[in-house]
Amino acid sequence: MDGGSAQYNPRTVEEVFRDFKGRRAGLIKALTTDVEEFYQQCDPEKENLCLYGFPNEQWEVNLPAEEVPPELPEPALGINFARDGMQDKDWLSLVAVHSDAWLLSVAFYFGARFGFDKAERKRLFGMINDLPTIYEVVNGKDKVRASASNHSNNKSKSNSKQRVPEAQTKNLKPMQPKEEDEDPDEEDEDEHGETLCGACGENYASDEFWICCDVCENWFHGKCVKITPARAEHIKQYKCPSCSNKRPRAS
């Protein structure tokens, strides 16, 4: 399995990024729109199988390459064996994570092979990092990421005093309010109009403190889960009451 390298051999940062996007699109297709077909092909009764993405935005489930070392880095081996031993969502998420890792390994394999310097590697990673990961797309977190990015951009354009203290950490993502002296932004309202508190079920309001659970990714009013903005600043990873009460799965 050469991953399509025989037909396409990228040599510049732009070409490697184009290769990355094509393979990524194929993998996303397998794990979303073509998920039923992908599920059927990952029969646990078969041998070790891999999920490949190609530069032409196609995907394939197949055996790994026979040659050692292979032409390109190989994807995770044996993804089919875990199919029936996990919840479908968890299994797809696991395949998505390994697919993200494989895409990066292929991209930087090309970078090393064709002698990209530090600046070119940094530029390539920056272009890749601007895209949501496959894991984020499969789990719908790309929308959350875009939302957080939009709020960050709106905040950078404003010098007015915020009603909610900042708690901008990796795992803590309170929603940012709009300025008091500006008319409501219709696009922003549309974006968050469907966001509901996981505790009380009420809609998002721009003048209230919200916090996101790092486990279930649901948003909550701070008052509903008894979390204040001051306390939120010291929380490294927030678990909502429901996730905190769940027992860990037996190993």
LUMVO-885092 format. One line per 10 residues: number of its first residue (from 1); their letters; for each residue x, y, z of C-alpha. Coordinates in Angstrom, 1 decimal. Example, Ala and Ser with C-alpha at 12.3 -4.5 7.8 and 13.67 -1.06 7.14 Angstrom:
1) AS) 12.3 -4.5 7.8  13.7 -1.1 7.1 .
This chain:
1) MDGGSAQYNP) 0.0 0.0 0.0  1.7 3.2 -1.2  -1.0 5.6 -0.1  -1.1 7.1 -3.6  2.5 8.3 -3.5  3.2 6.6 -6.8  0.9 9.0 -8.6  1.6 12.1 -6.5  4.9 13.0 -4.9  4.7 16.4 -3.2 .
11) RTVEEVFRDF) 7.9 18.4 -2.8  6.9 21.9 -1.6  5.0 23.1 1.5  2.0 23.9 -0.6  2.1 20.5 -2.4  2.4 18.6 0.9  -0.5 20.6 2.4  -2.6 19.8 -0.7  -1.7 16.2 -0.2  -2.7 16.4 3.5 .
21) KGRRAGLIKA) -6.0 18.0 2.7  -6.9 15.4 0.1  -6.1 12.5 2.5  -7.9 14.2 5.3  -11.0 14.7 3.2  -11.0 11.0 2.3  -10.7 9.9 5.9  -13.5 12.3 7.0  -15.7 10.9 4.3  -15.1 7.4 5.6 .
31) LTTDVEEFYQ) -15.9 8.3 9.2  -19.0 10.5 8.4  -20.9 10.3 5.1  -19.6 6.8 4.2  -19.6 5.5 7.8  -22.0 2.5 7.1  -19.8 1.3 4.3  -16.7 1.8 6.4  -18.2 -0.1 9.3  -19.1 -3.1 7.1 .
41) QCDPEKENLC) -15.5 -3.2 5.6  -14.0 -3.3 9.1  -15.1 -6.9 9.8  -13.4 -8.2 13.0  -13.2 -11.6 11.5  -10.7 -10.4 8.9  -7.0 -9.9 9.3  -5.3 -6.7 10.6  -6.8 -3.8 8.6  -5.8 -0.2 8.1 .
51) LYGFPNEQWE) -7.8 2.9 7.0  -6.0 4.8 4.2  -6.8 8.3 2.9  -5.6 9.3 -0.6  -4.7 12.7 -2.1  -7.7 12.4 -4.4  -10.1 12.5 -1.4  -10.8 8.8 -1.5  -10.4 6.2 1.2  -9.8 2.5 1.5 .
61) VNLPAEEVPP) -9.7 -0.2 4.1  -6.9 -2.6 3.3  -4.1 -4.7 4.6  -0.8 -2.9 5.4  2.0 -2.8 3.0  4.2 -5.9 2.8  7.5 -4.2 2.3  9.5 -3.1 5.3  10.0 -0.2 5.7  6.9 0.9 3.7 .
71) ELPEPALGIN) 6.9 3.7 1.1  5.0 5.9 3.5  4.3 5.7 7.3  1.5 3.2 7.9  -1.9 3.9 9.6  -2.9 2.2 12.9  -3.0 -1.5 12.4  -6.0 -3.7 13.3  -8.7 -1.1 13.6  -11.3 -3.7 12.7 .
81) FARDGMQDKD) -10.6 -5.8 15.9  -12.1 -3.2 18.2  -15.2 -2.5 16.2  -17.6 -4.8 18.1  -16.0 -4.3 21.5  -16.8 -0.6 21.8  -19.7 1.8 21.4  -19.8 2.9 17.7  -19.1 6.5 18.6  -16.1 5.6 20.8 .
91) WLSLVAVHSD) -14.7 3.3 18.1  -15.1 6.0 15.4  -13.4 8.5 17.7  -10.5 6.1 18.3  -10.0 5.6 14.5  -10.3 9.4 14.0  -7.5 10.1 16.6  -5.2 7.5 14.9  -6.0 9.0 11.5  -5.0 12.4 12.7 .
101) AWLLSVAFYF) -1.7 11.0 13.9  -1.2 9.2 10.6  -1.8 12.4 8.6  0.8 14.3 10.5  3.3 11.5 10.2  2.8 11.4 6.4  3.1 15.2 6.0  6.3 15.5 8.0  7.7 12.4 6.3  7.5 14.4 3.1 .
111) GARFGFDKAE) 9.0 17.4 4.9  12.0 15.3 6.1  12.4 13.5 2.8  12.6 16.8 0.9  14.6 18.7 3.4  12.2 21.3 4.7  14.0 23.7 6.9  12.7 25.0 10.3  10.7 27.8 8.7  9.1 25.5 6.2 .
121) RKRLFGMIND) 8.2 22.9 8.8  6.7 25.7 11.0  4.7 27.0 8.1  3.4 23.6 7.1  2.3 22.9 10.7  0.6 26.3 10.9  -1.4 25.5 7.7  -2.4 22.1 9.1  -3.2 23.4 12.5  -5.7 25.9 11.0 .
131) LPTIYEVVNG) -7.9 23.0 10.0  -10.1 21.1 12.6  -8.8 17.6 13.3  -10.6 14.6 12.1  -11.5 13.8 15.7  -13.1 17.3 16.1  -15.1 16.8 12.9  -16.3 13.3 13.8  -17.4 14.5 17.2  -18.9 17.8 16.1 .
141) KDKVRASASN) -16.2 19.7 18.1  -15.1 21.7 15.0  -18.2 23.8 15.5  -17.2 24.5 19.1  -13.7 25.3 18.0  -15.0 27.8 15.4  -17.3 29.3 18.0  -14.4 29.8 20.4  -12.3 31.3 17.7  -15.1 33.8 16.7 .
151) HSNNKSKSNS) -15.4 34.9 20.4  -11.7 35.4 20.6  -11.7 37.6 17.5  -14.6 39.6 18.8  -12.8 40.1 22.1  -9.6 41.3 20.4  -11.6 44.1 18.7  -13.1 45.4 21.9  -11.5 47.4 24.7  -14.6 47.7 26.8 .
161) KQRVPEAQTK) -14.9 46.2 30.3  -16.2 42.6 30.1  -18.9 41.5 32.5  -17.4 38.1 32.9  -13.8 37.6 34.1  -11.5 35.9 31.6  -10.7 32.2 32.2  -9.1 31.4 28.8  -7.3 28.1 29.4  -7.0 25.1 27.2 .
171) NLKPMQPKEE) -9.7 23.2 29.1  -11.9 26.0 30.3  -13.9 27.9 27.7  -16.4 30.4 29.2  -18.4 32.2 26.5  -17.6 35.9 26.0  -20.3 38.5 26.2  -20.9 41.3 23.7  -20.3 45.0 24.4  -23.0 46.7 26.4 .
181) DEDPDEEDED) -23.1 49.8 24.1  -23.4 47.9 20.8  -26.4 46.5 19.1  -26.7 42.7 19.2  -24.8 41.0 16.5  -27.3 39.0 14.5  -24.7 36.5 13.3  -23.5 35.9 16.8  -27.0 35.4 18.1  -27.7 32.8 15.3 .
191) EHGETLCGAC) -24.5 31.0 16.2  -25.3 30.5 19.8  -29.1 30.7 19.7  -29.4 26.9 19.9  -26.9 26.5 22.8  -28.7 25.2 25.8  -27.6 24.8 29.4  -27.1 21.1 30.2  -28.6 21.6 33.6  -31.6 23.9 33.2 .
201) GENYASDEFW) -32.2 23.7 29.5  -32.3 27.5 29.0  -30.8 29.3 26.0  -27.4 30.9 25.9  -27.3 34.5 27.2  -24.5 36.9 26.4  -24.4 38.4 29.9  -24.1 35.2 31.9  -21.0 33.2 32.8  -20.9 29.8 31.1 .
211) ICCDVCENWF) -18.6 26.8 31.4  -18.0 23.8 29.2  -17.6 20.2 30.5  -14.3 18.7 29.2  -15.9 15.2 29.2  -19.3 15.6 27.6  -18.6 19.0 25.9  -22.0 20.4 27.1  -22.3 24.0 28.2  -23.7 25.1 31.6 .
221) HGKCVKITPA) -24.6 28.3 33.4  -22.1 28.8 36.1  -24.9 29.4 38.6  -26.5 26.1 37.7  -23.4 24.0 38.5  -22.2 26.3 41.3  -19.1 27.5 39.5  -18.1 31.2 39.8  -15.7 32.9 37.3  -13.1 33.3 40.1 .
231) RAEHIKQYKC) -13.3 29.5 40.9  -13.2 28.7 37.2  -9.8 30.3 36.8  -8.3 27.6 39.0  -9.9 24.6 37.4  -7.6 22.7 35.0  -10.2 20.2 33.8  -13.9 20.8 34.5  -16.3 17.8 34.8  -20.0 18.6 35.1 .
241) PSCSNKRPRA) -22.0 16.9 38.0  -23.3 14.2 35.7  -19.8 13.2 34.4  -18.4 13.5 37.9  -20.9 10.9 39.2  -20.2 8.4 36.4  -18.2 5.4 37.5  -15.1 4.6 35.5  -15.4 1.7 33.1  -13.9 -1.6 34.3 .
251) S) -10.7 -2.4 32.6 .
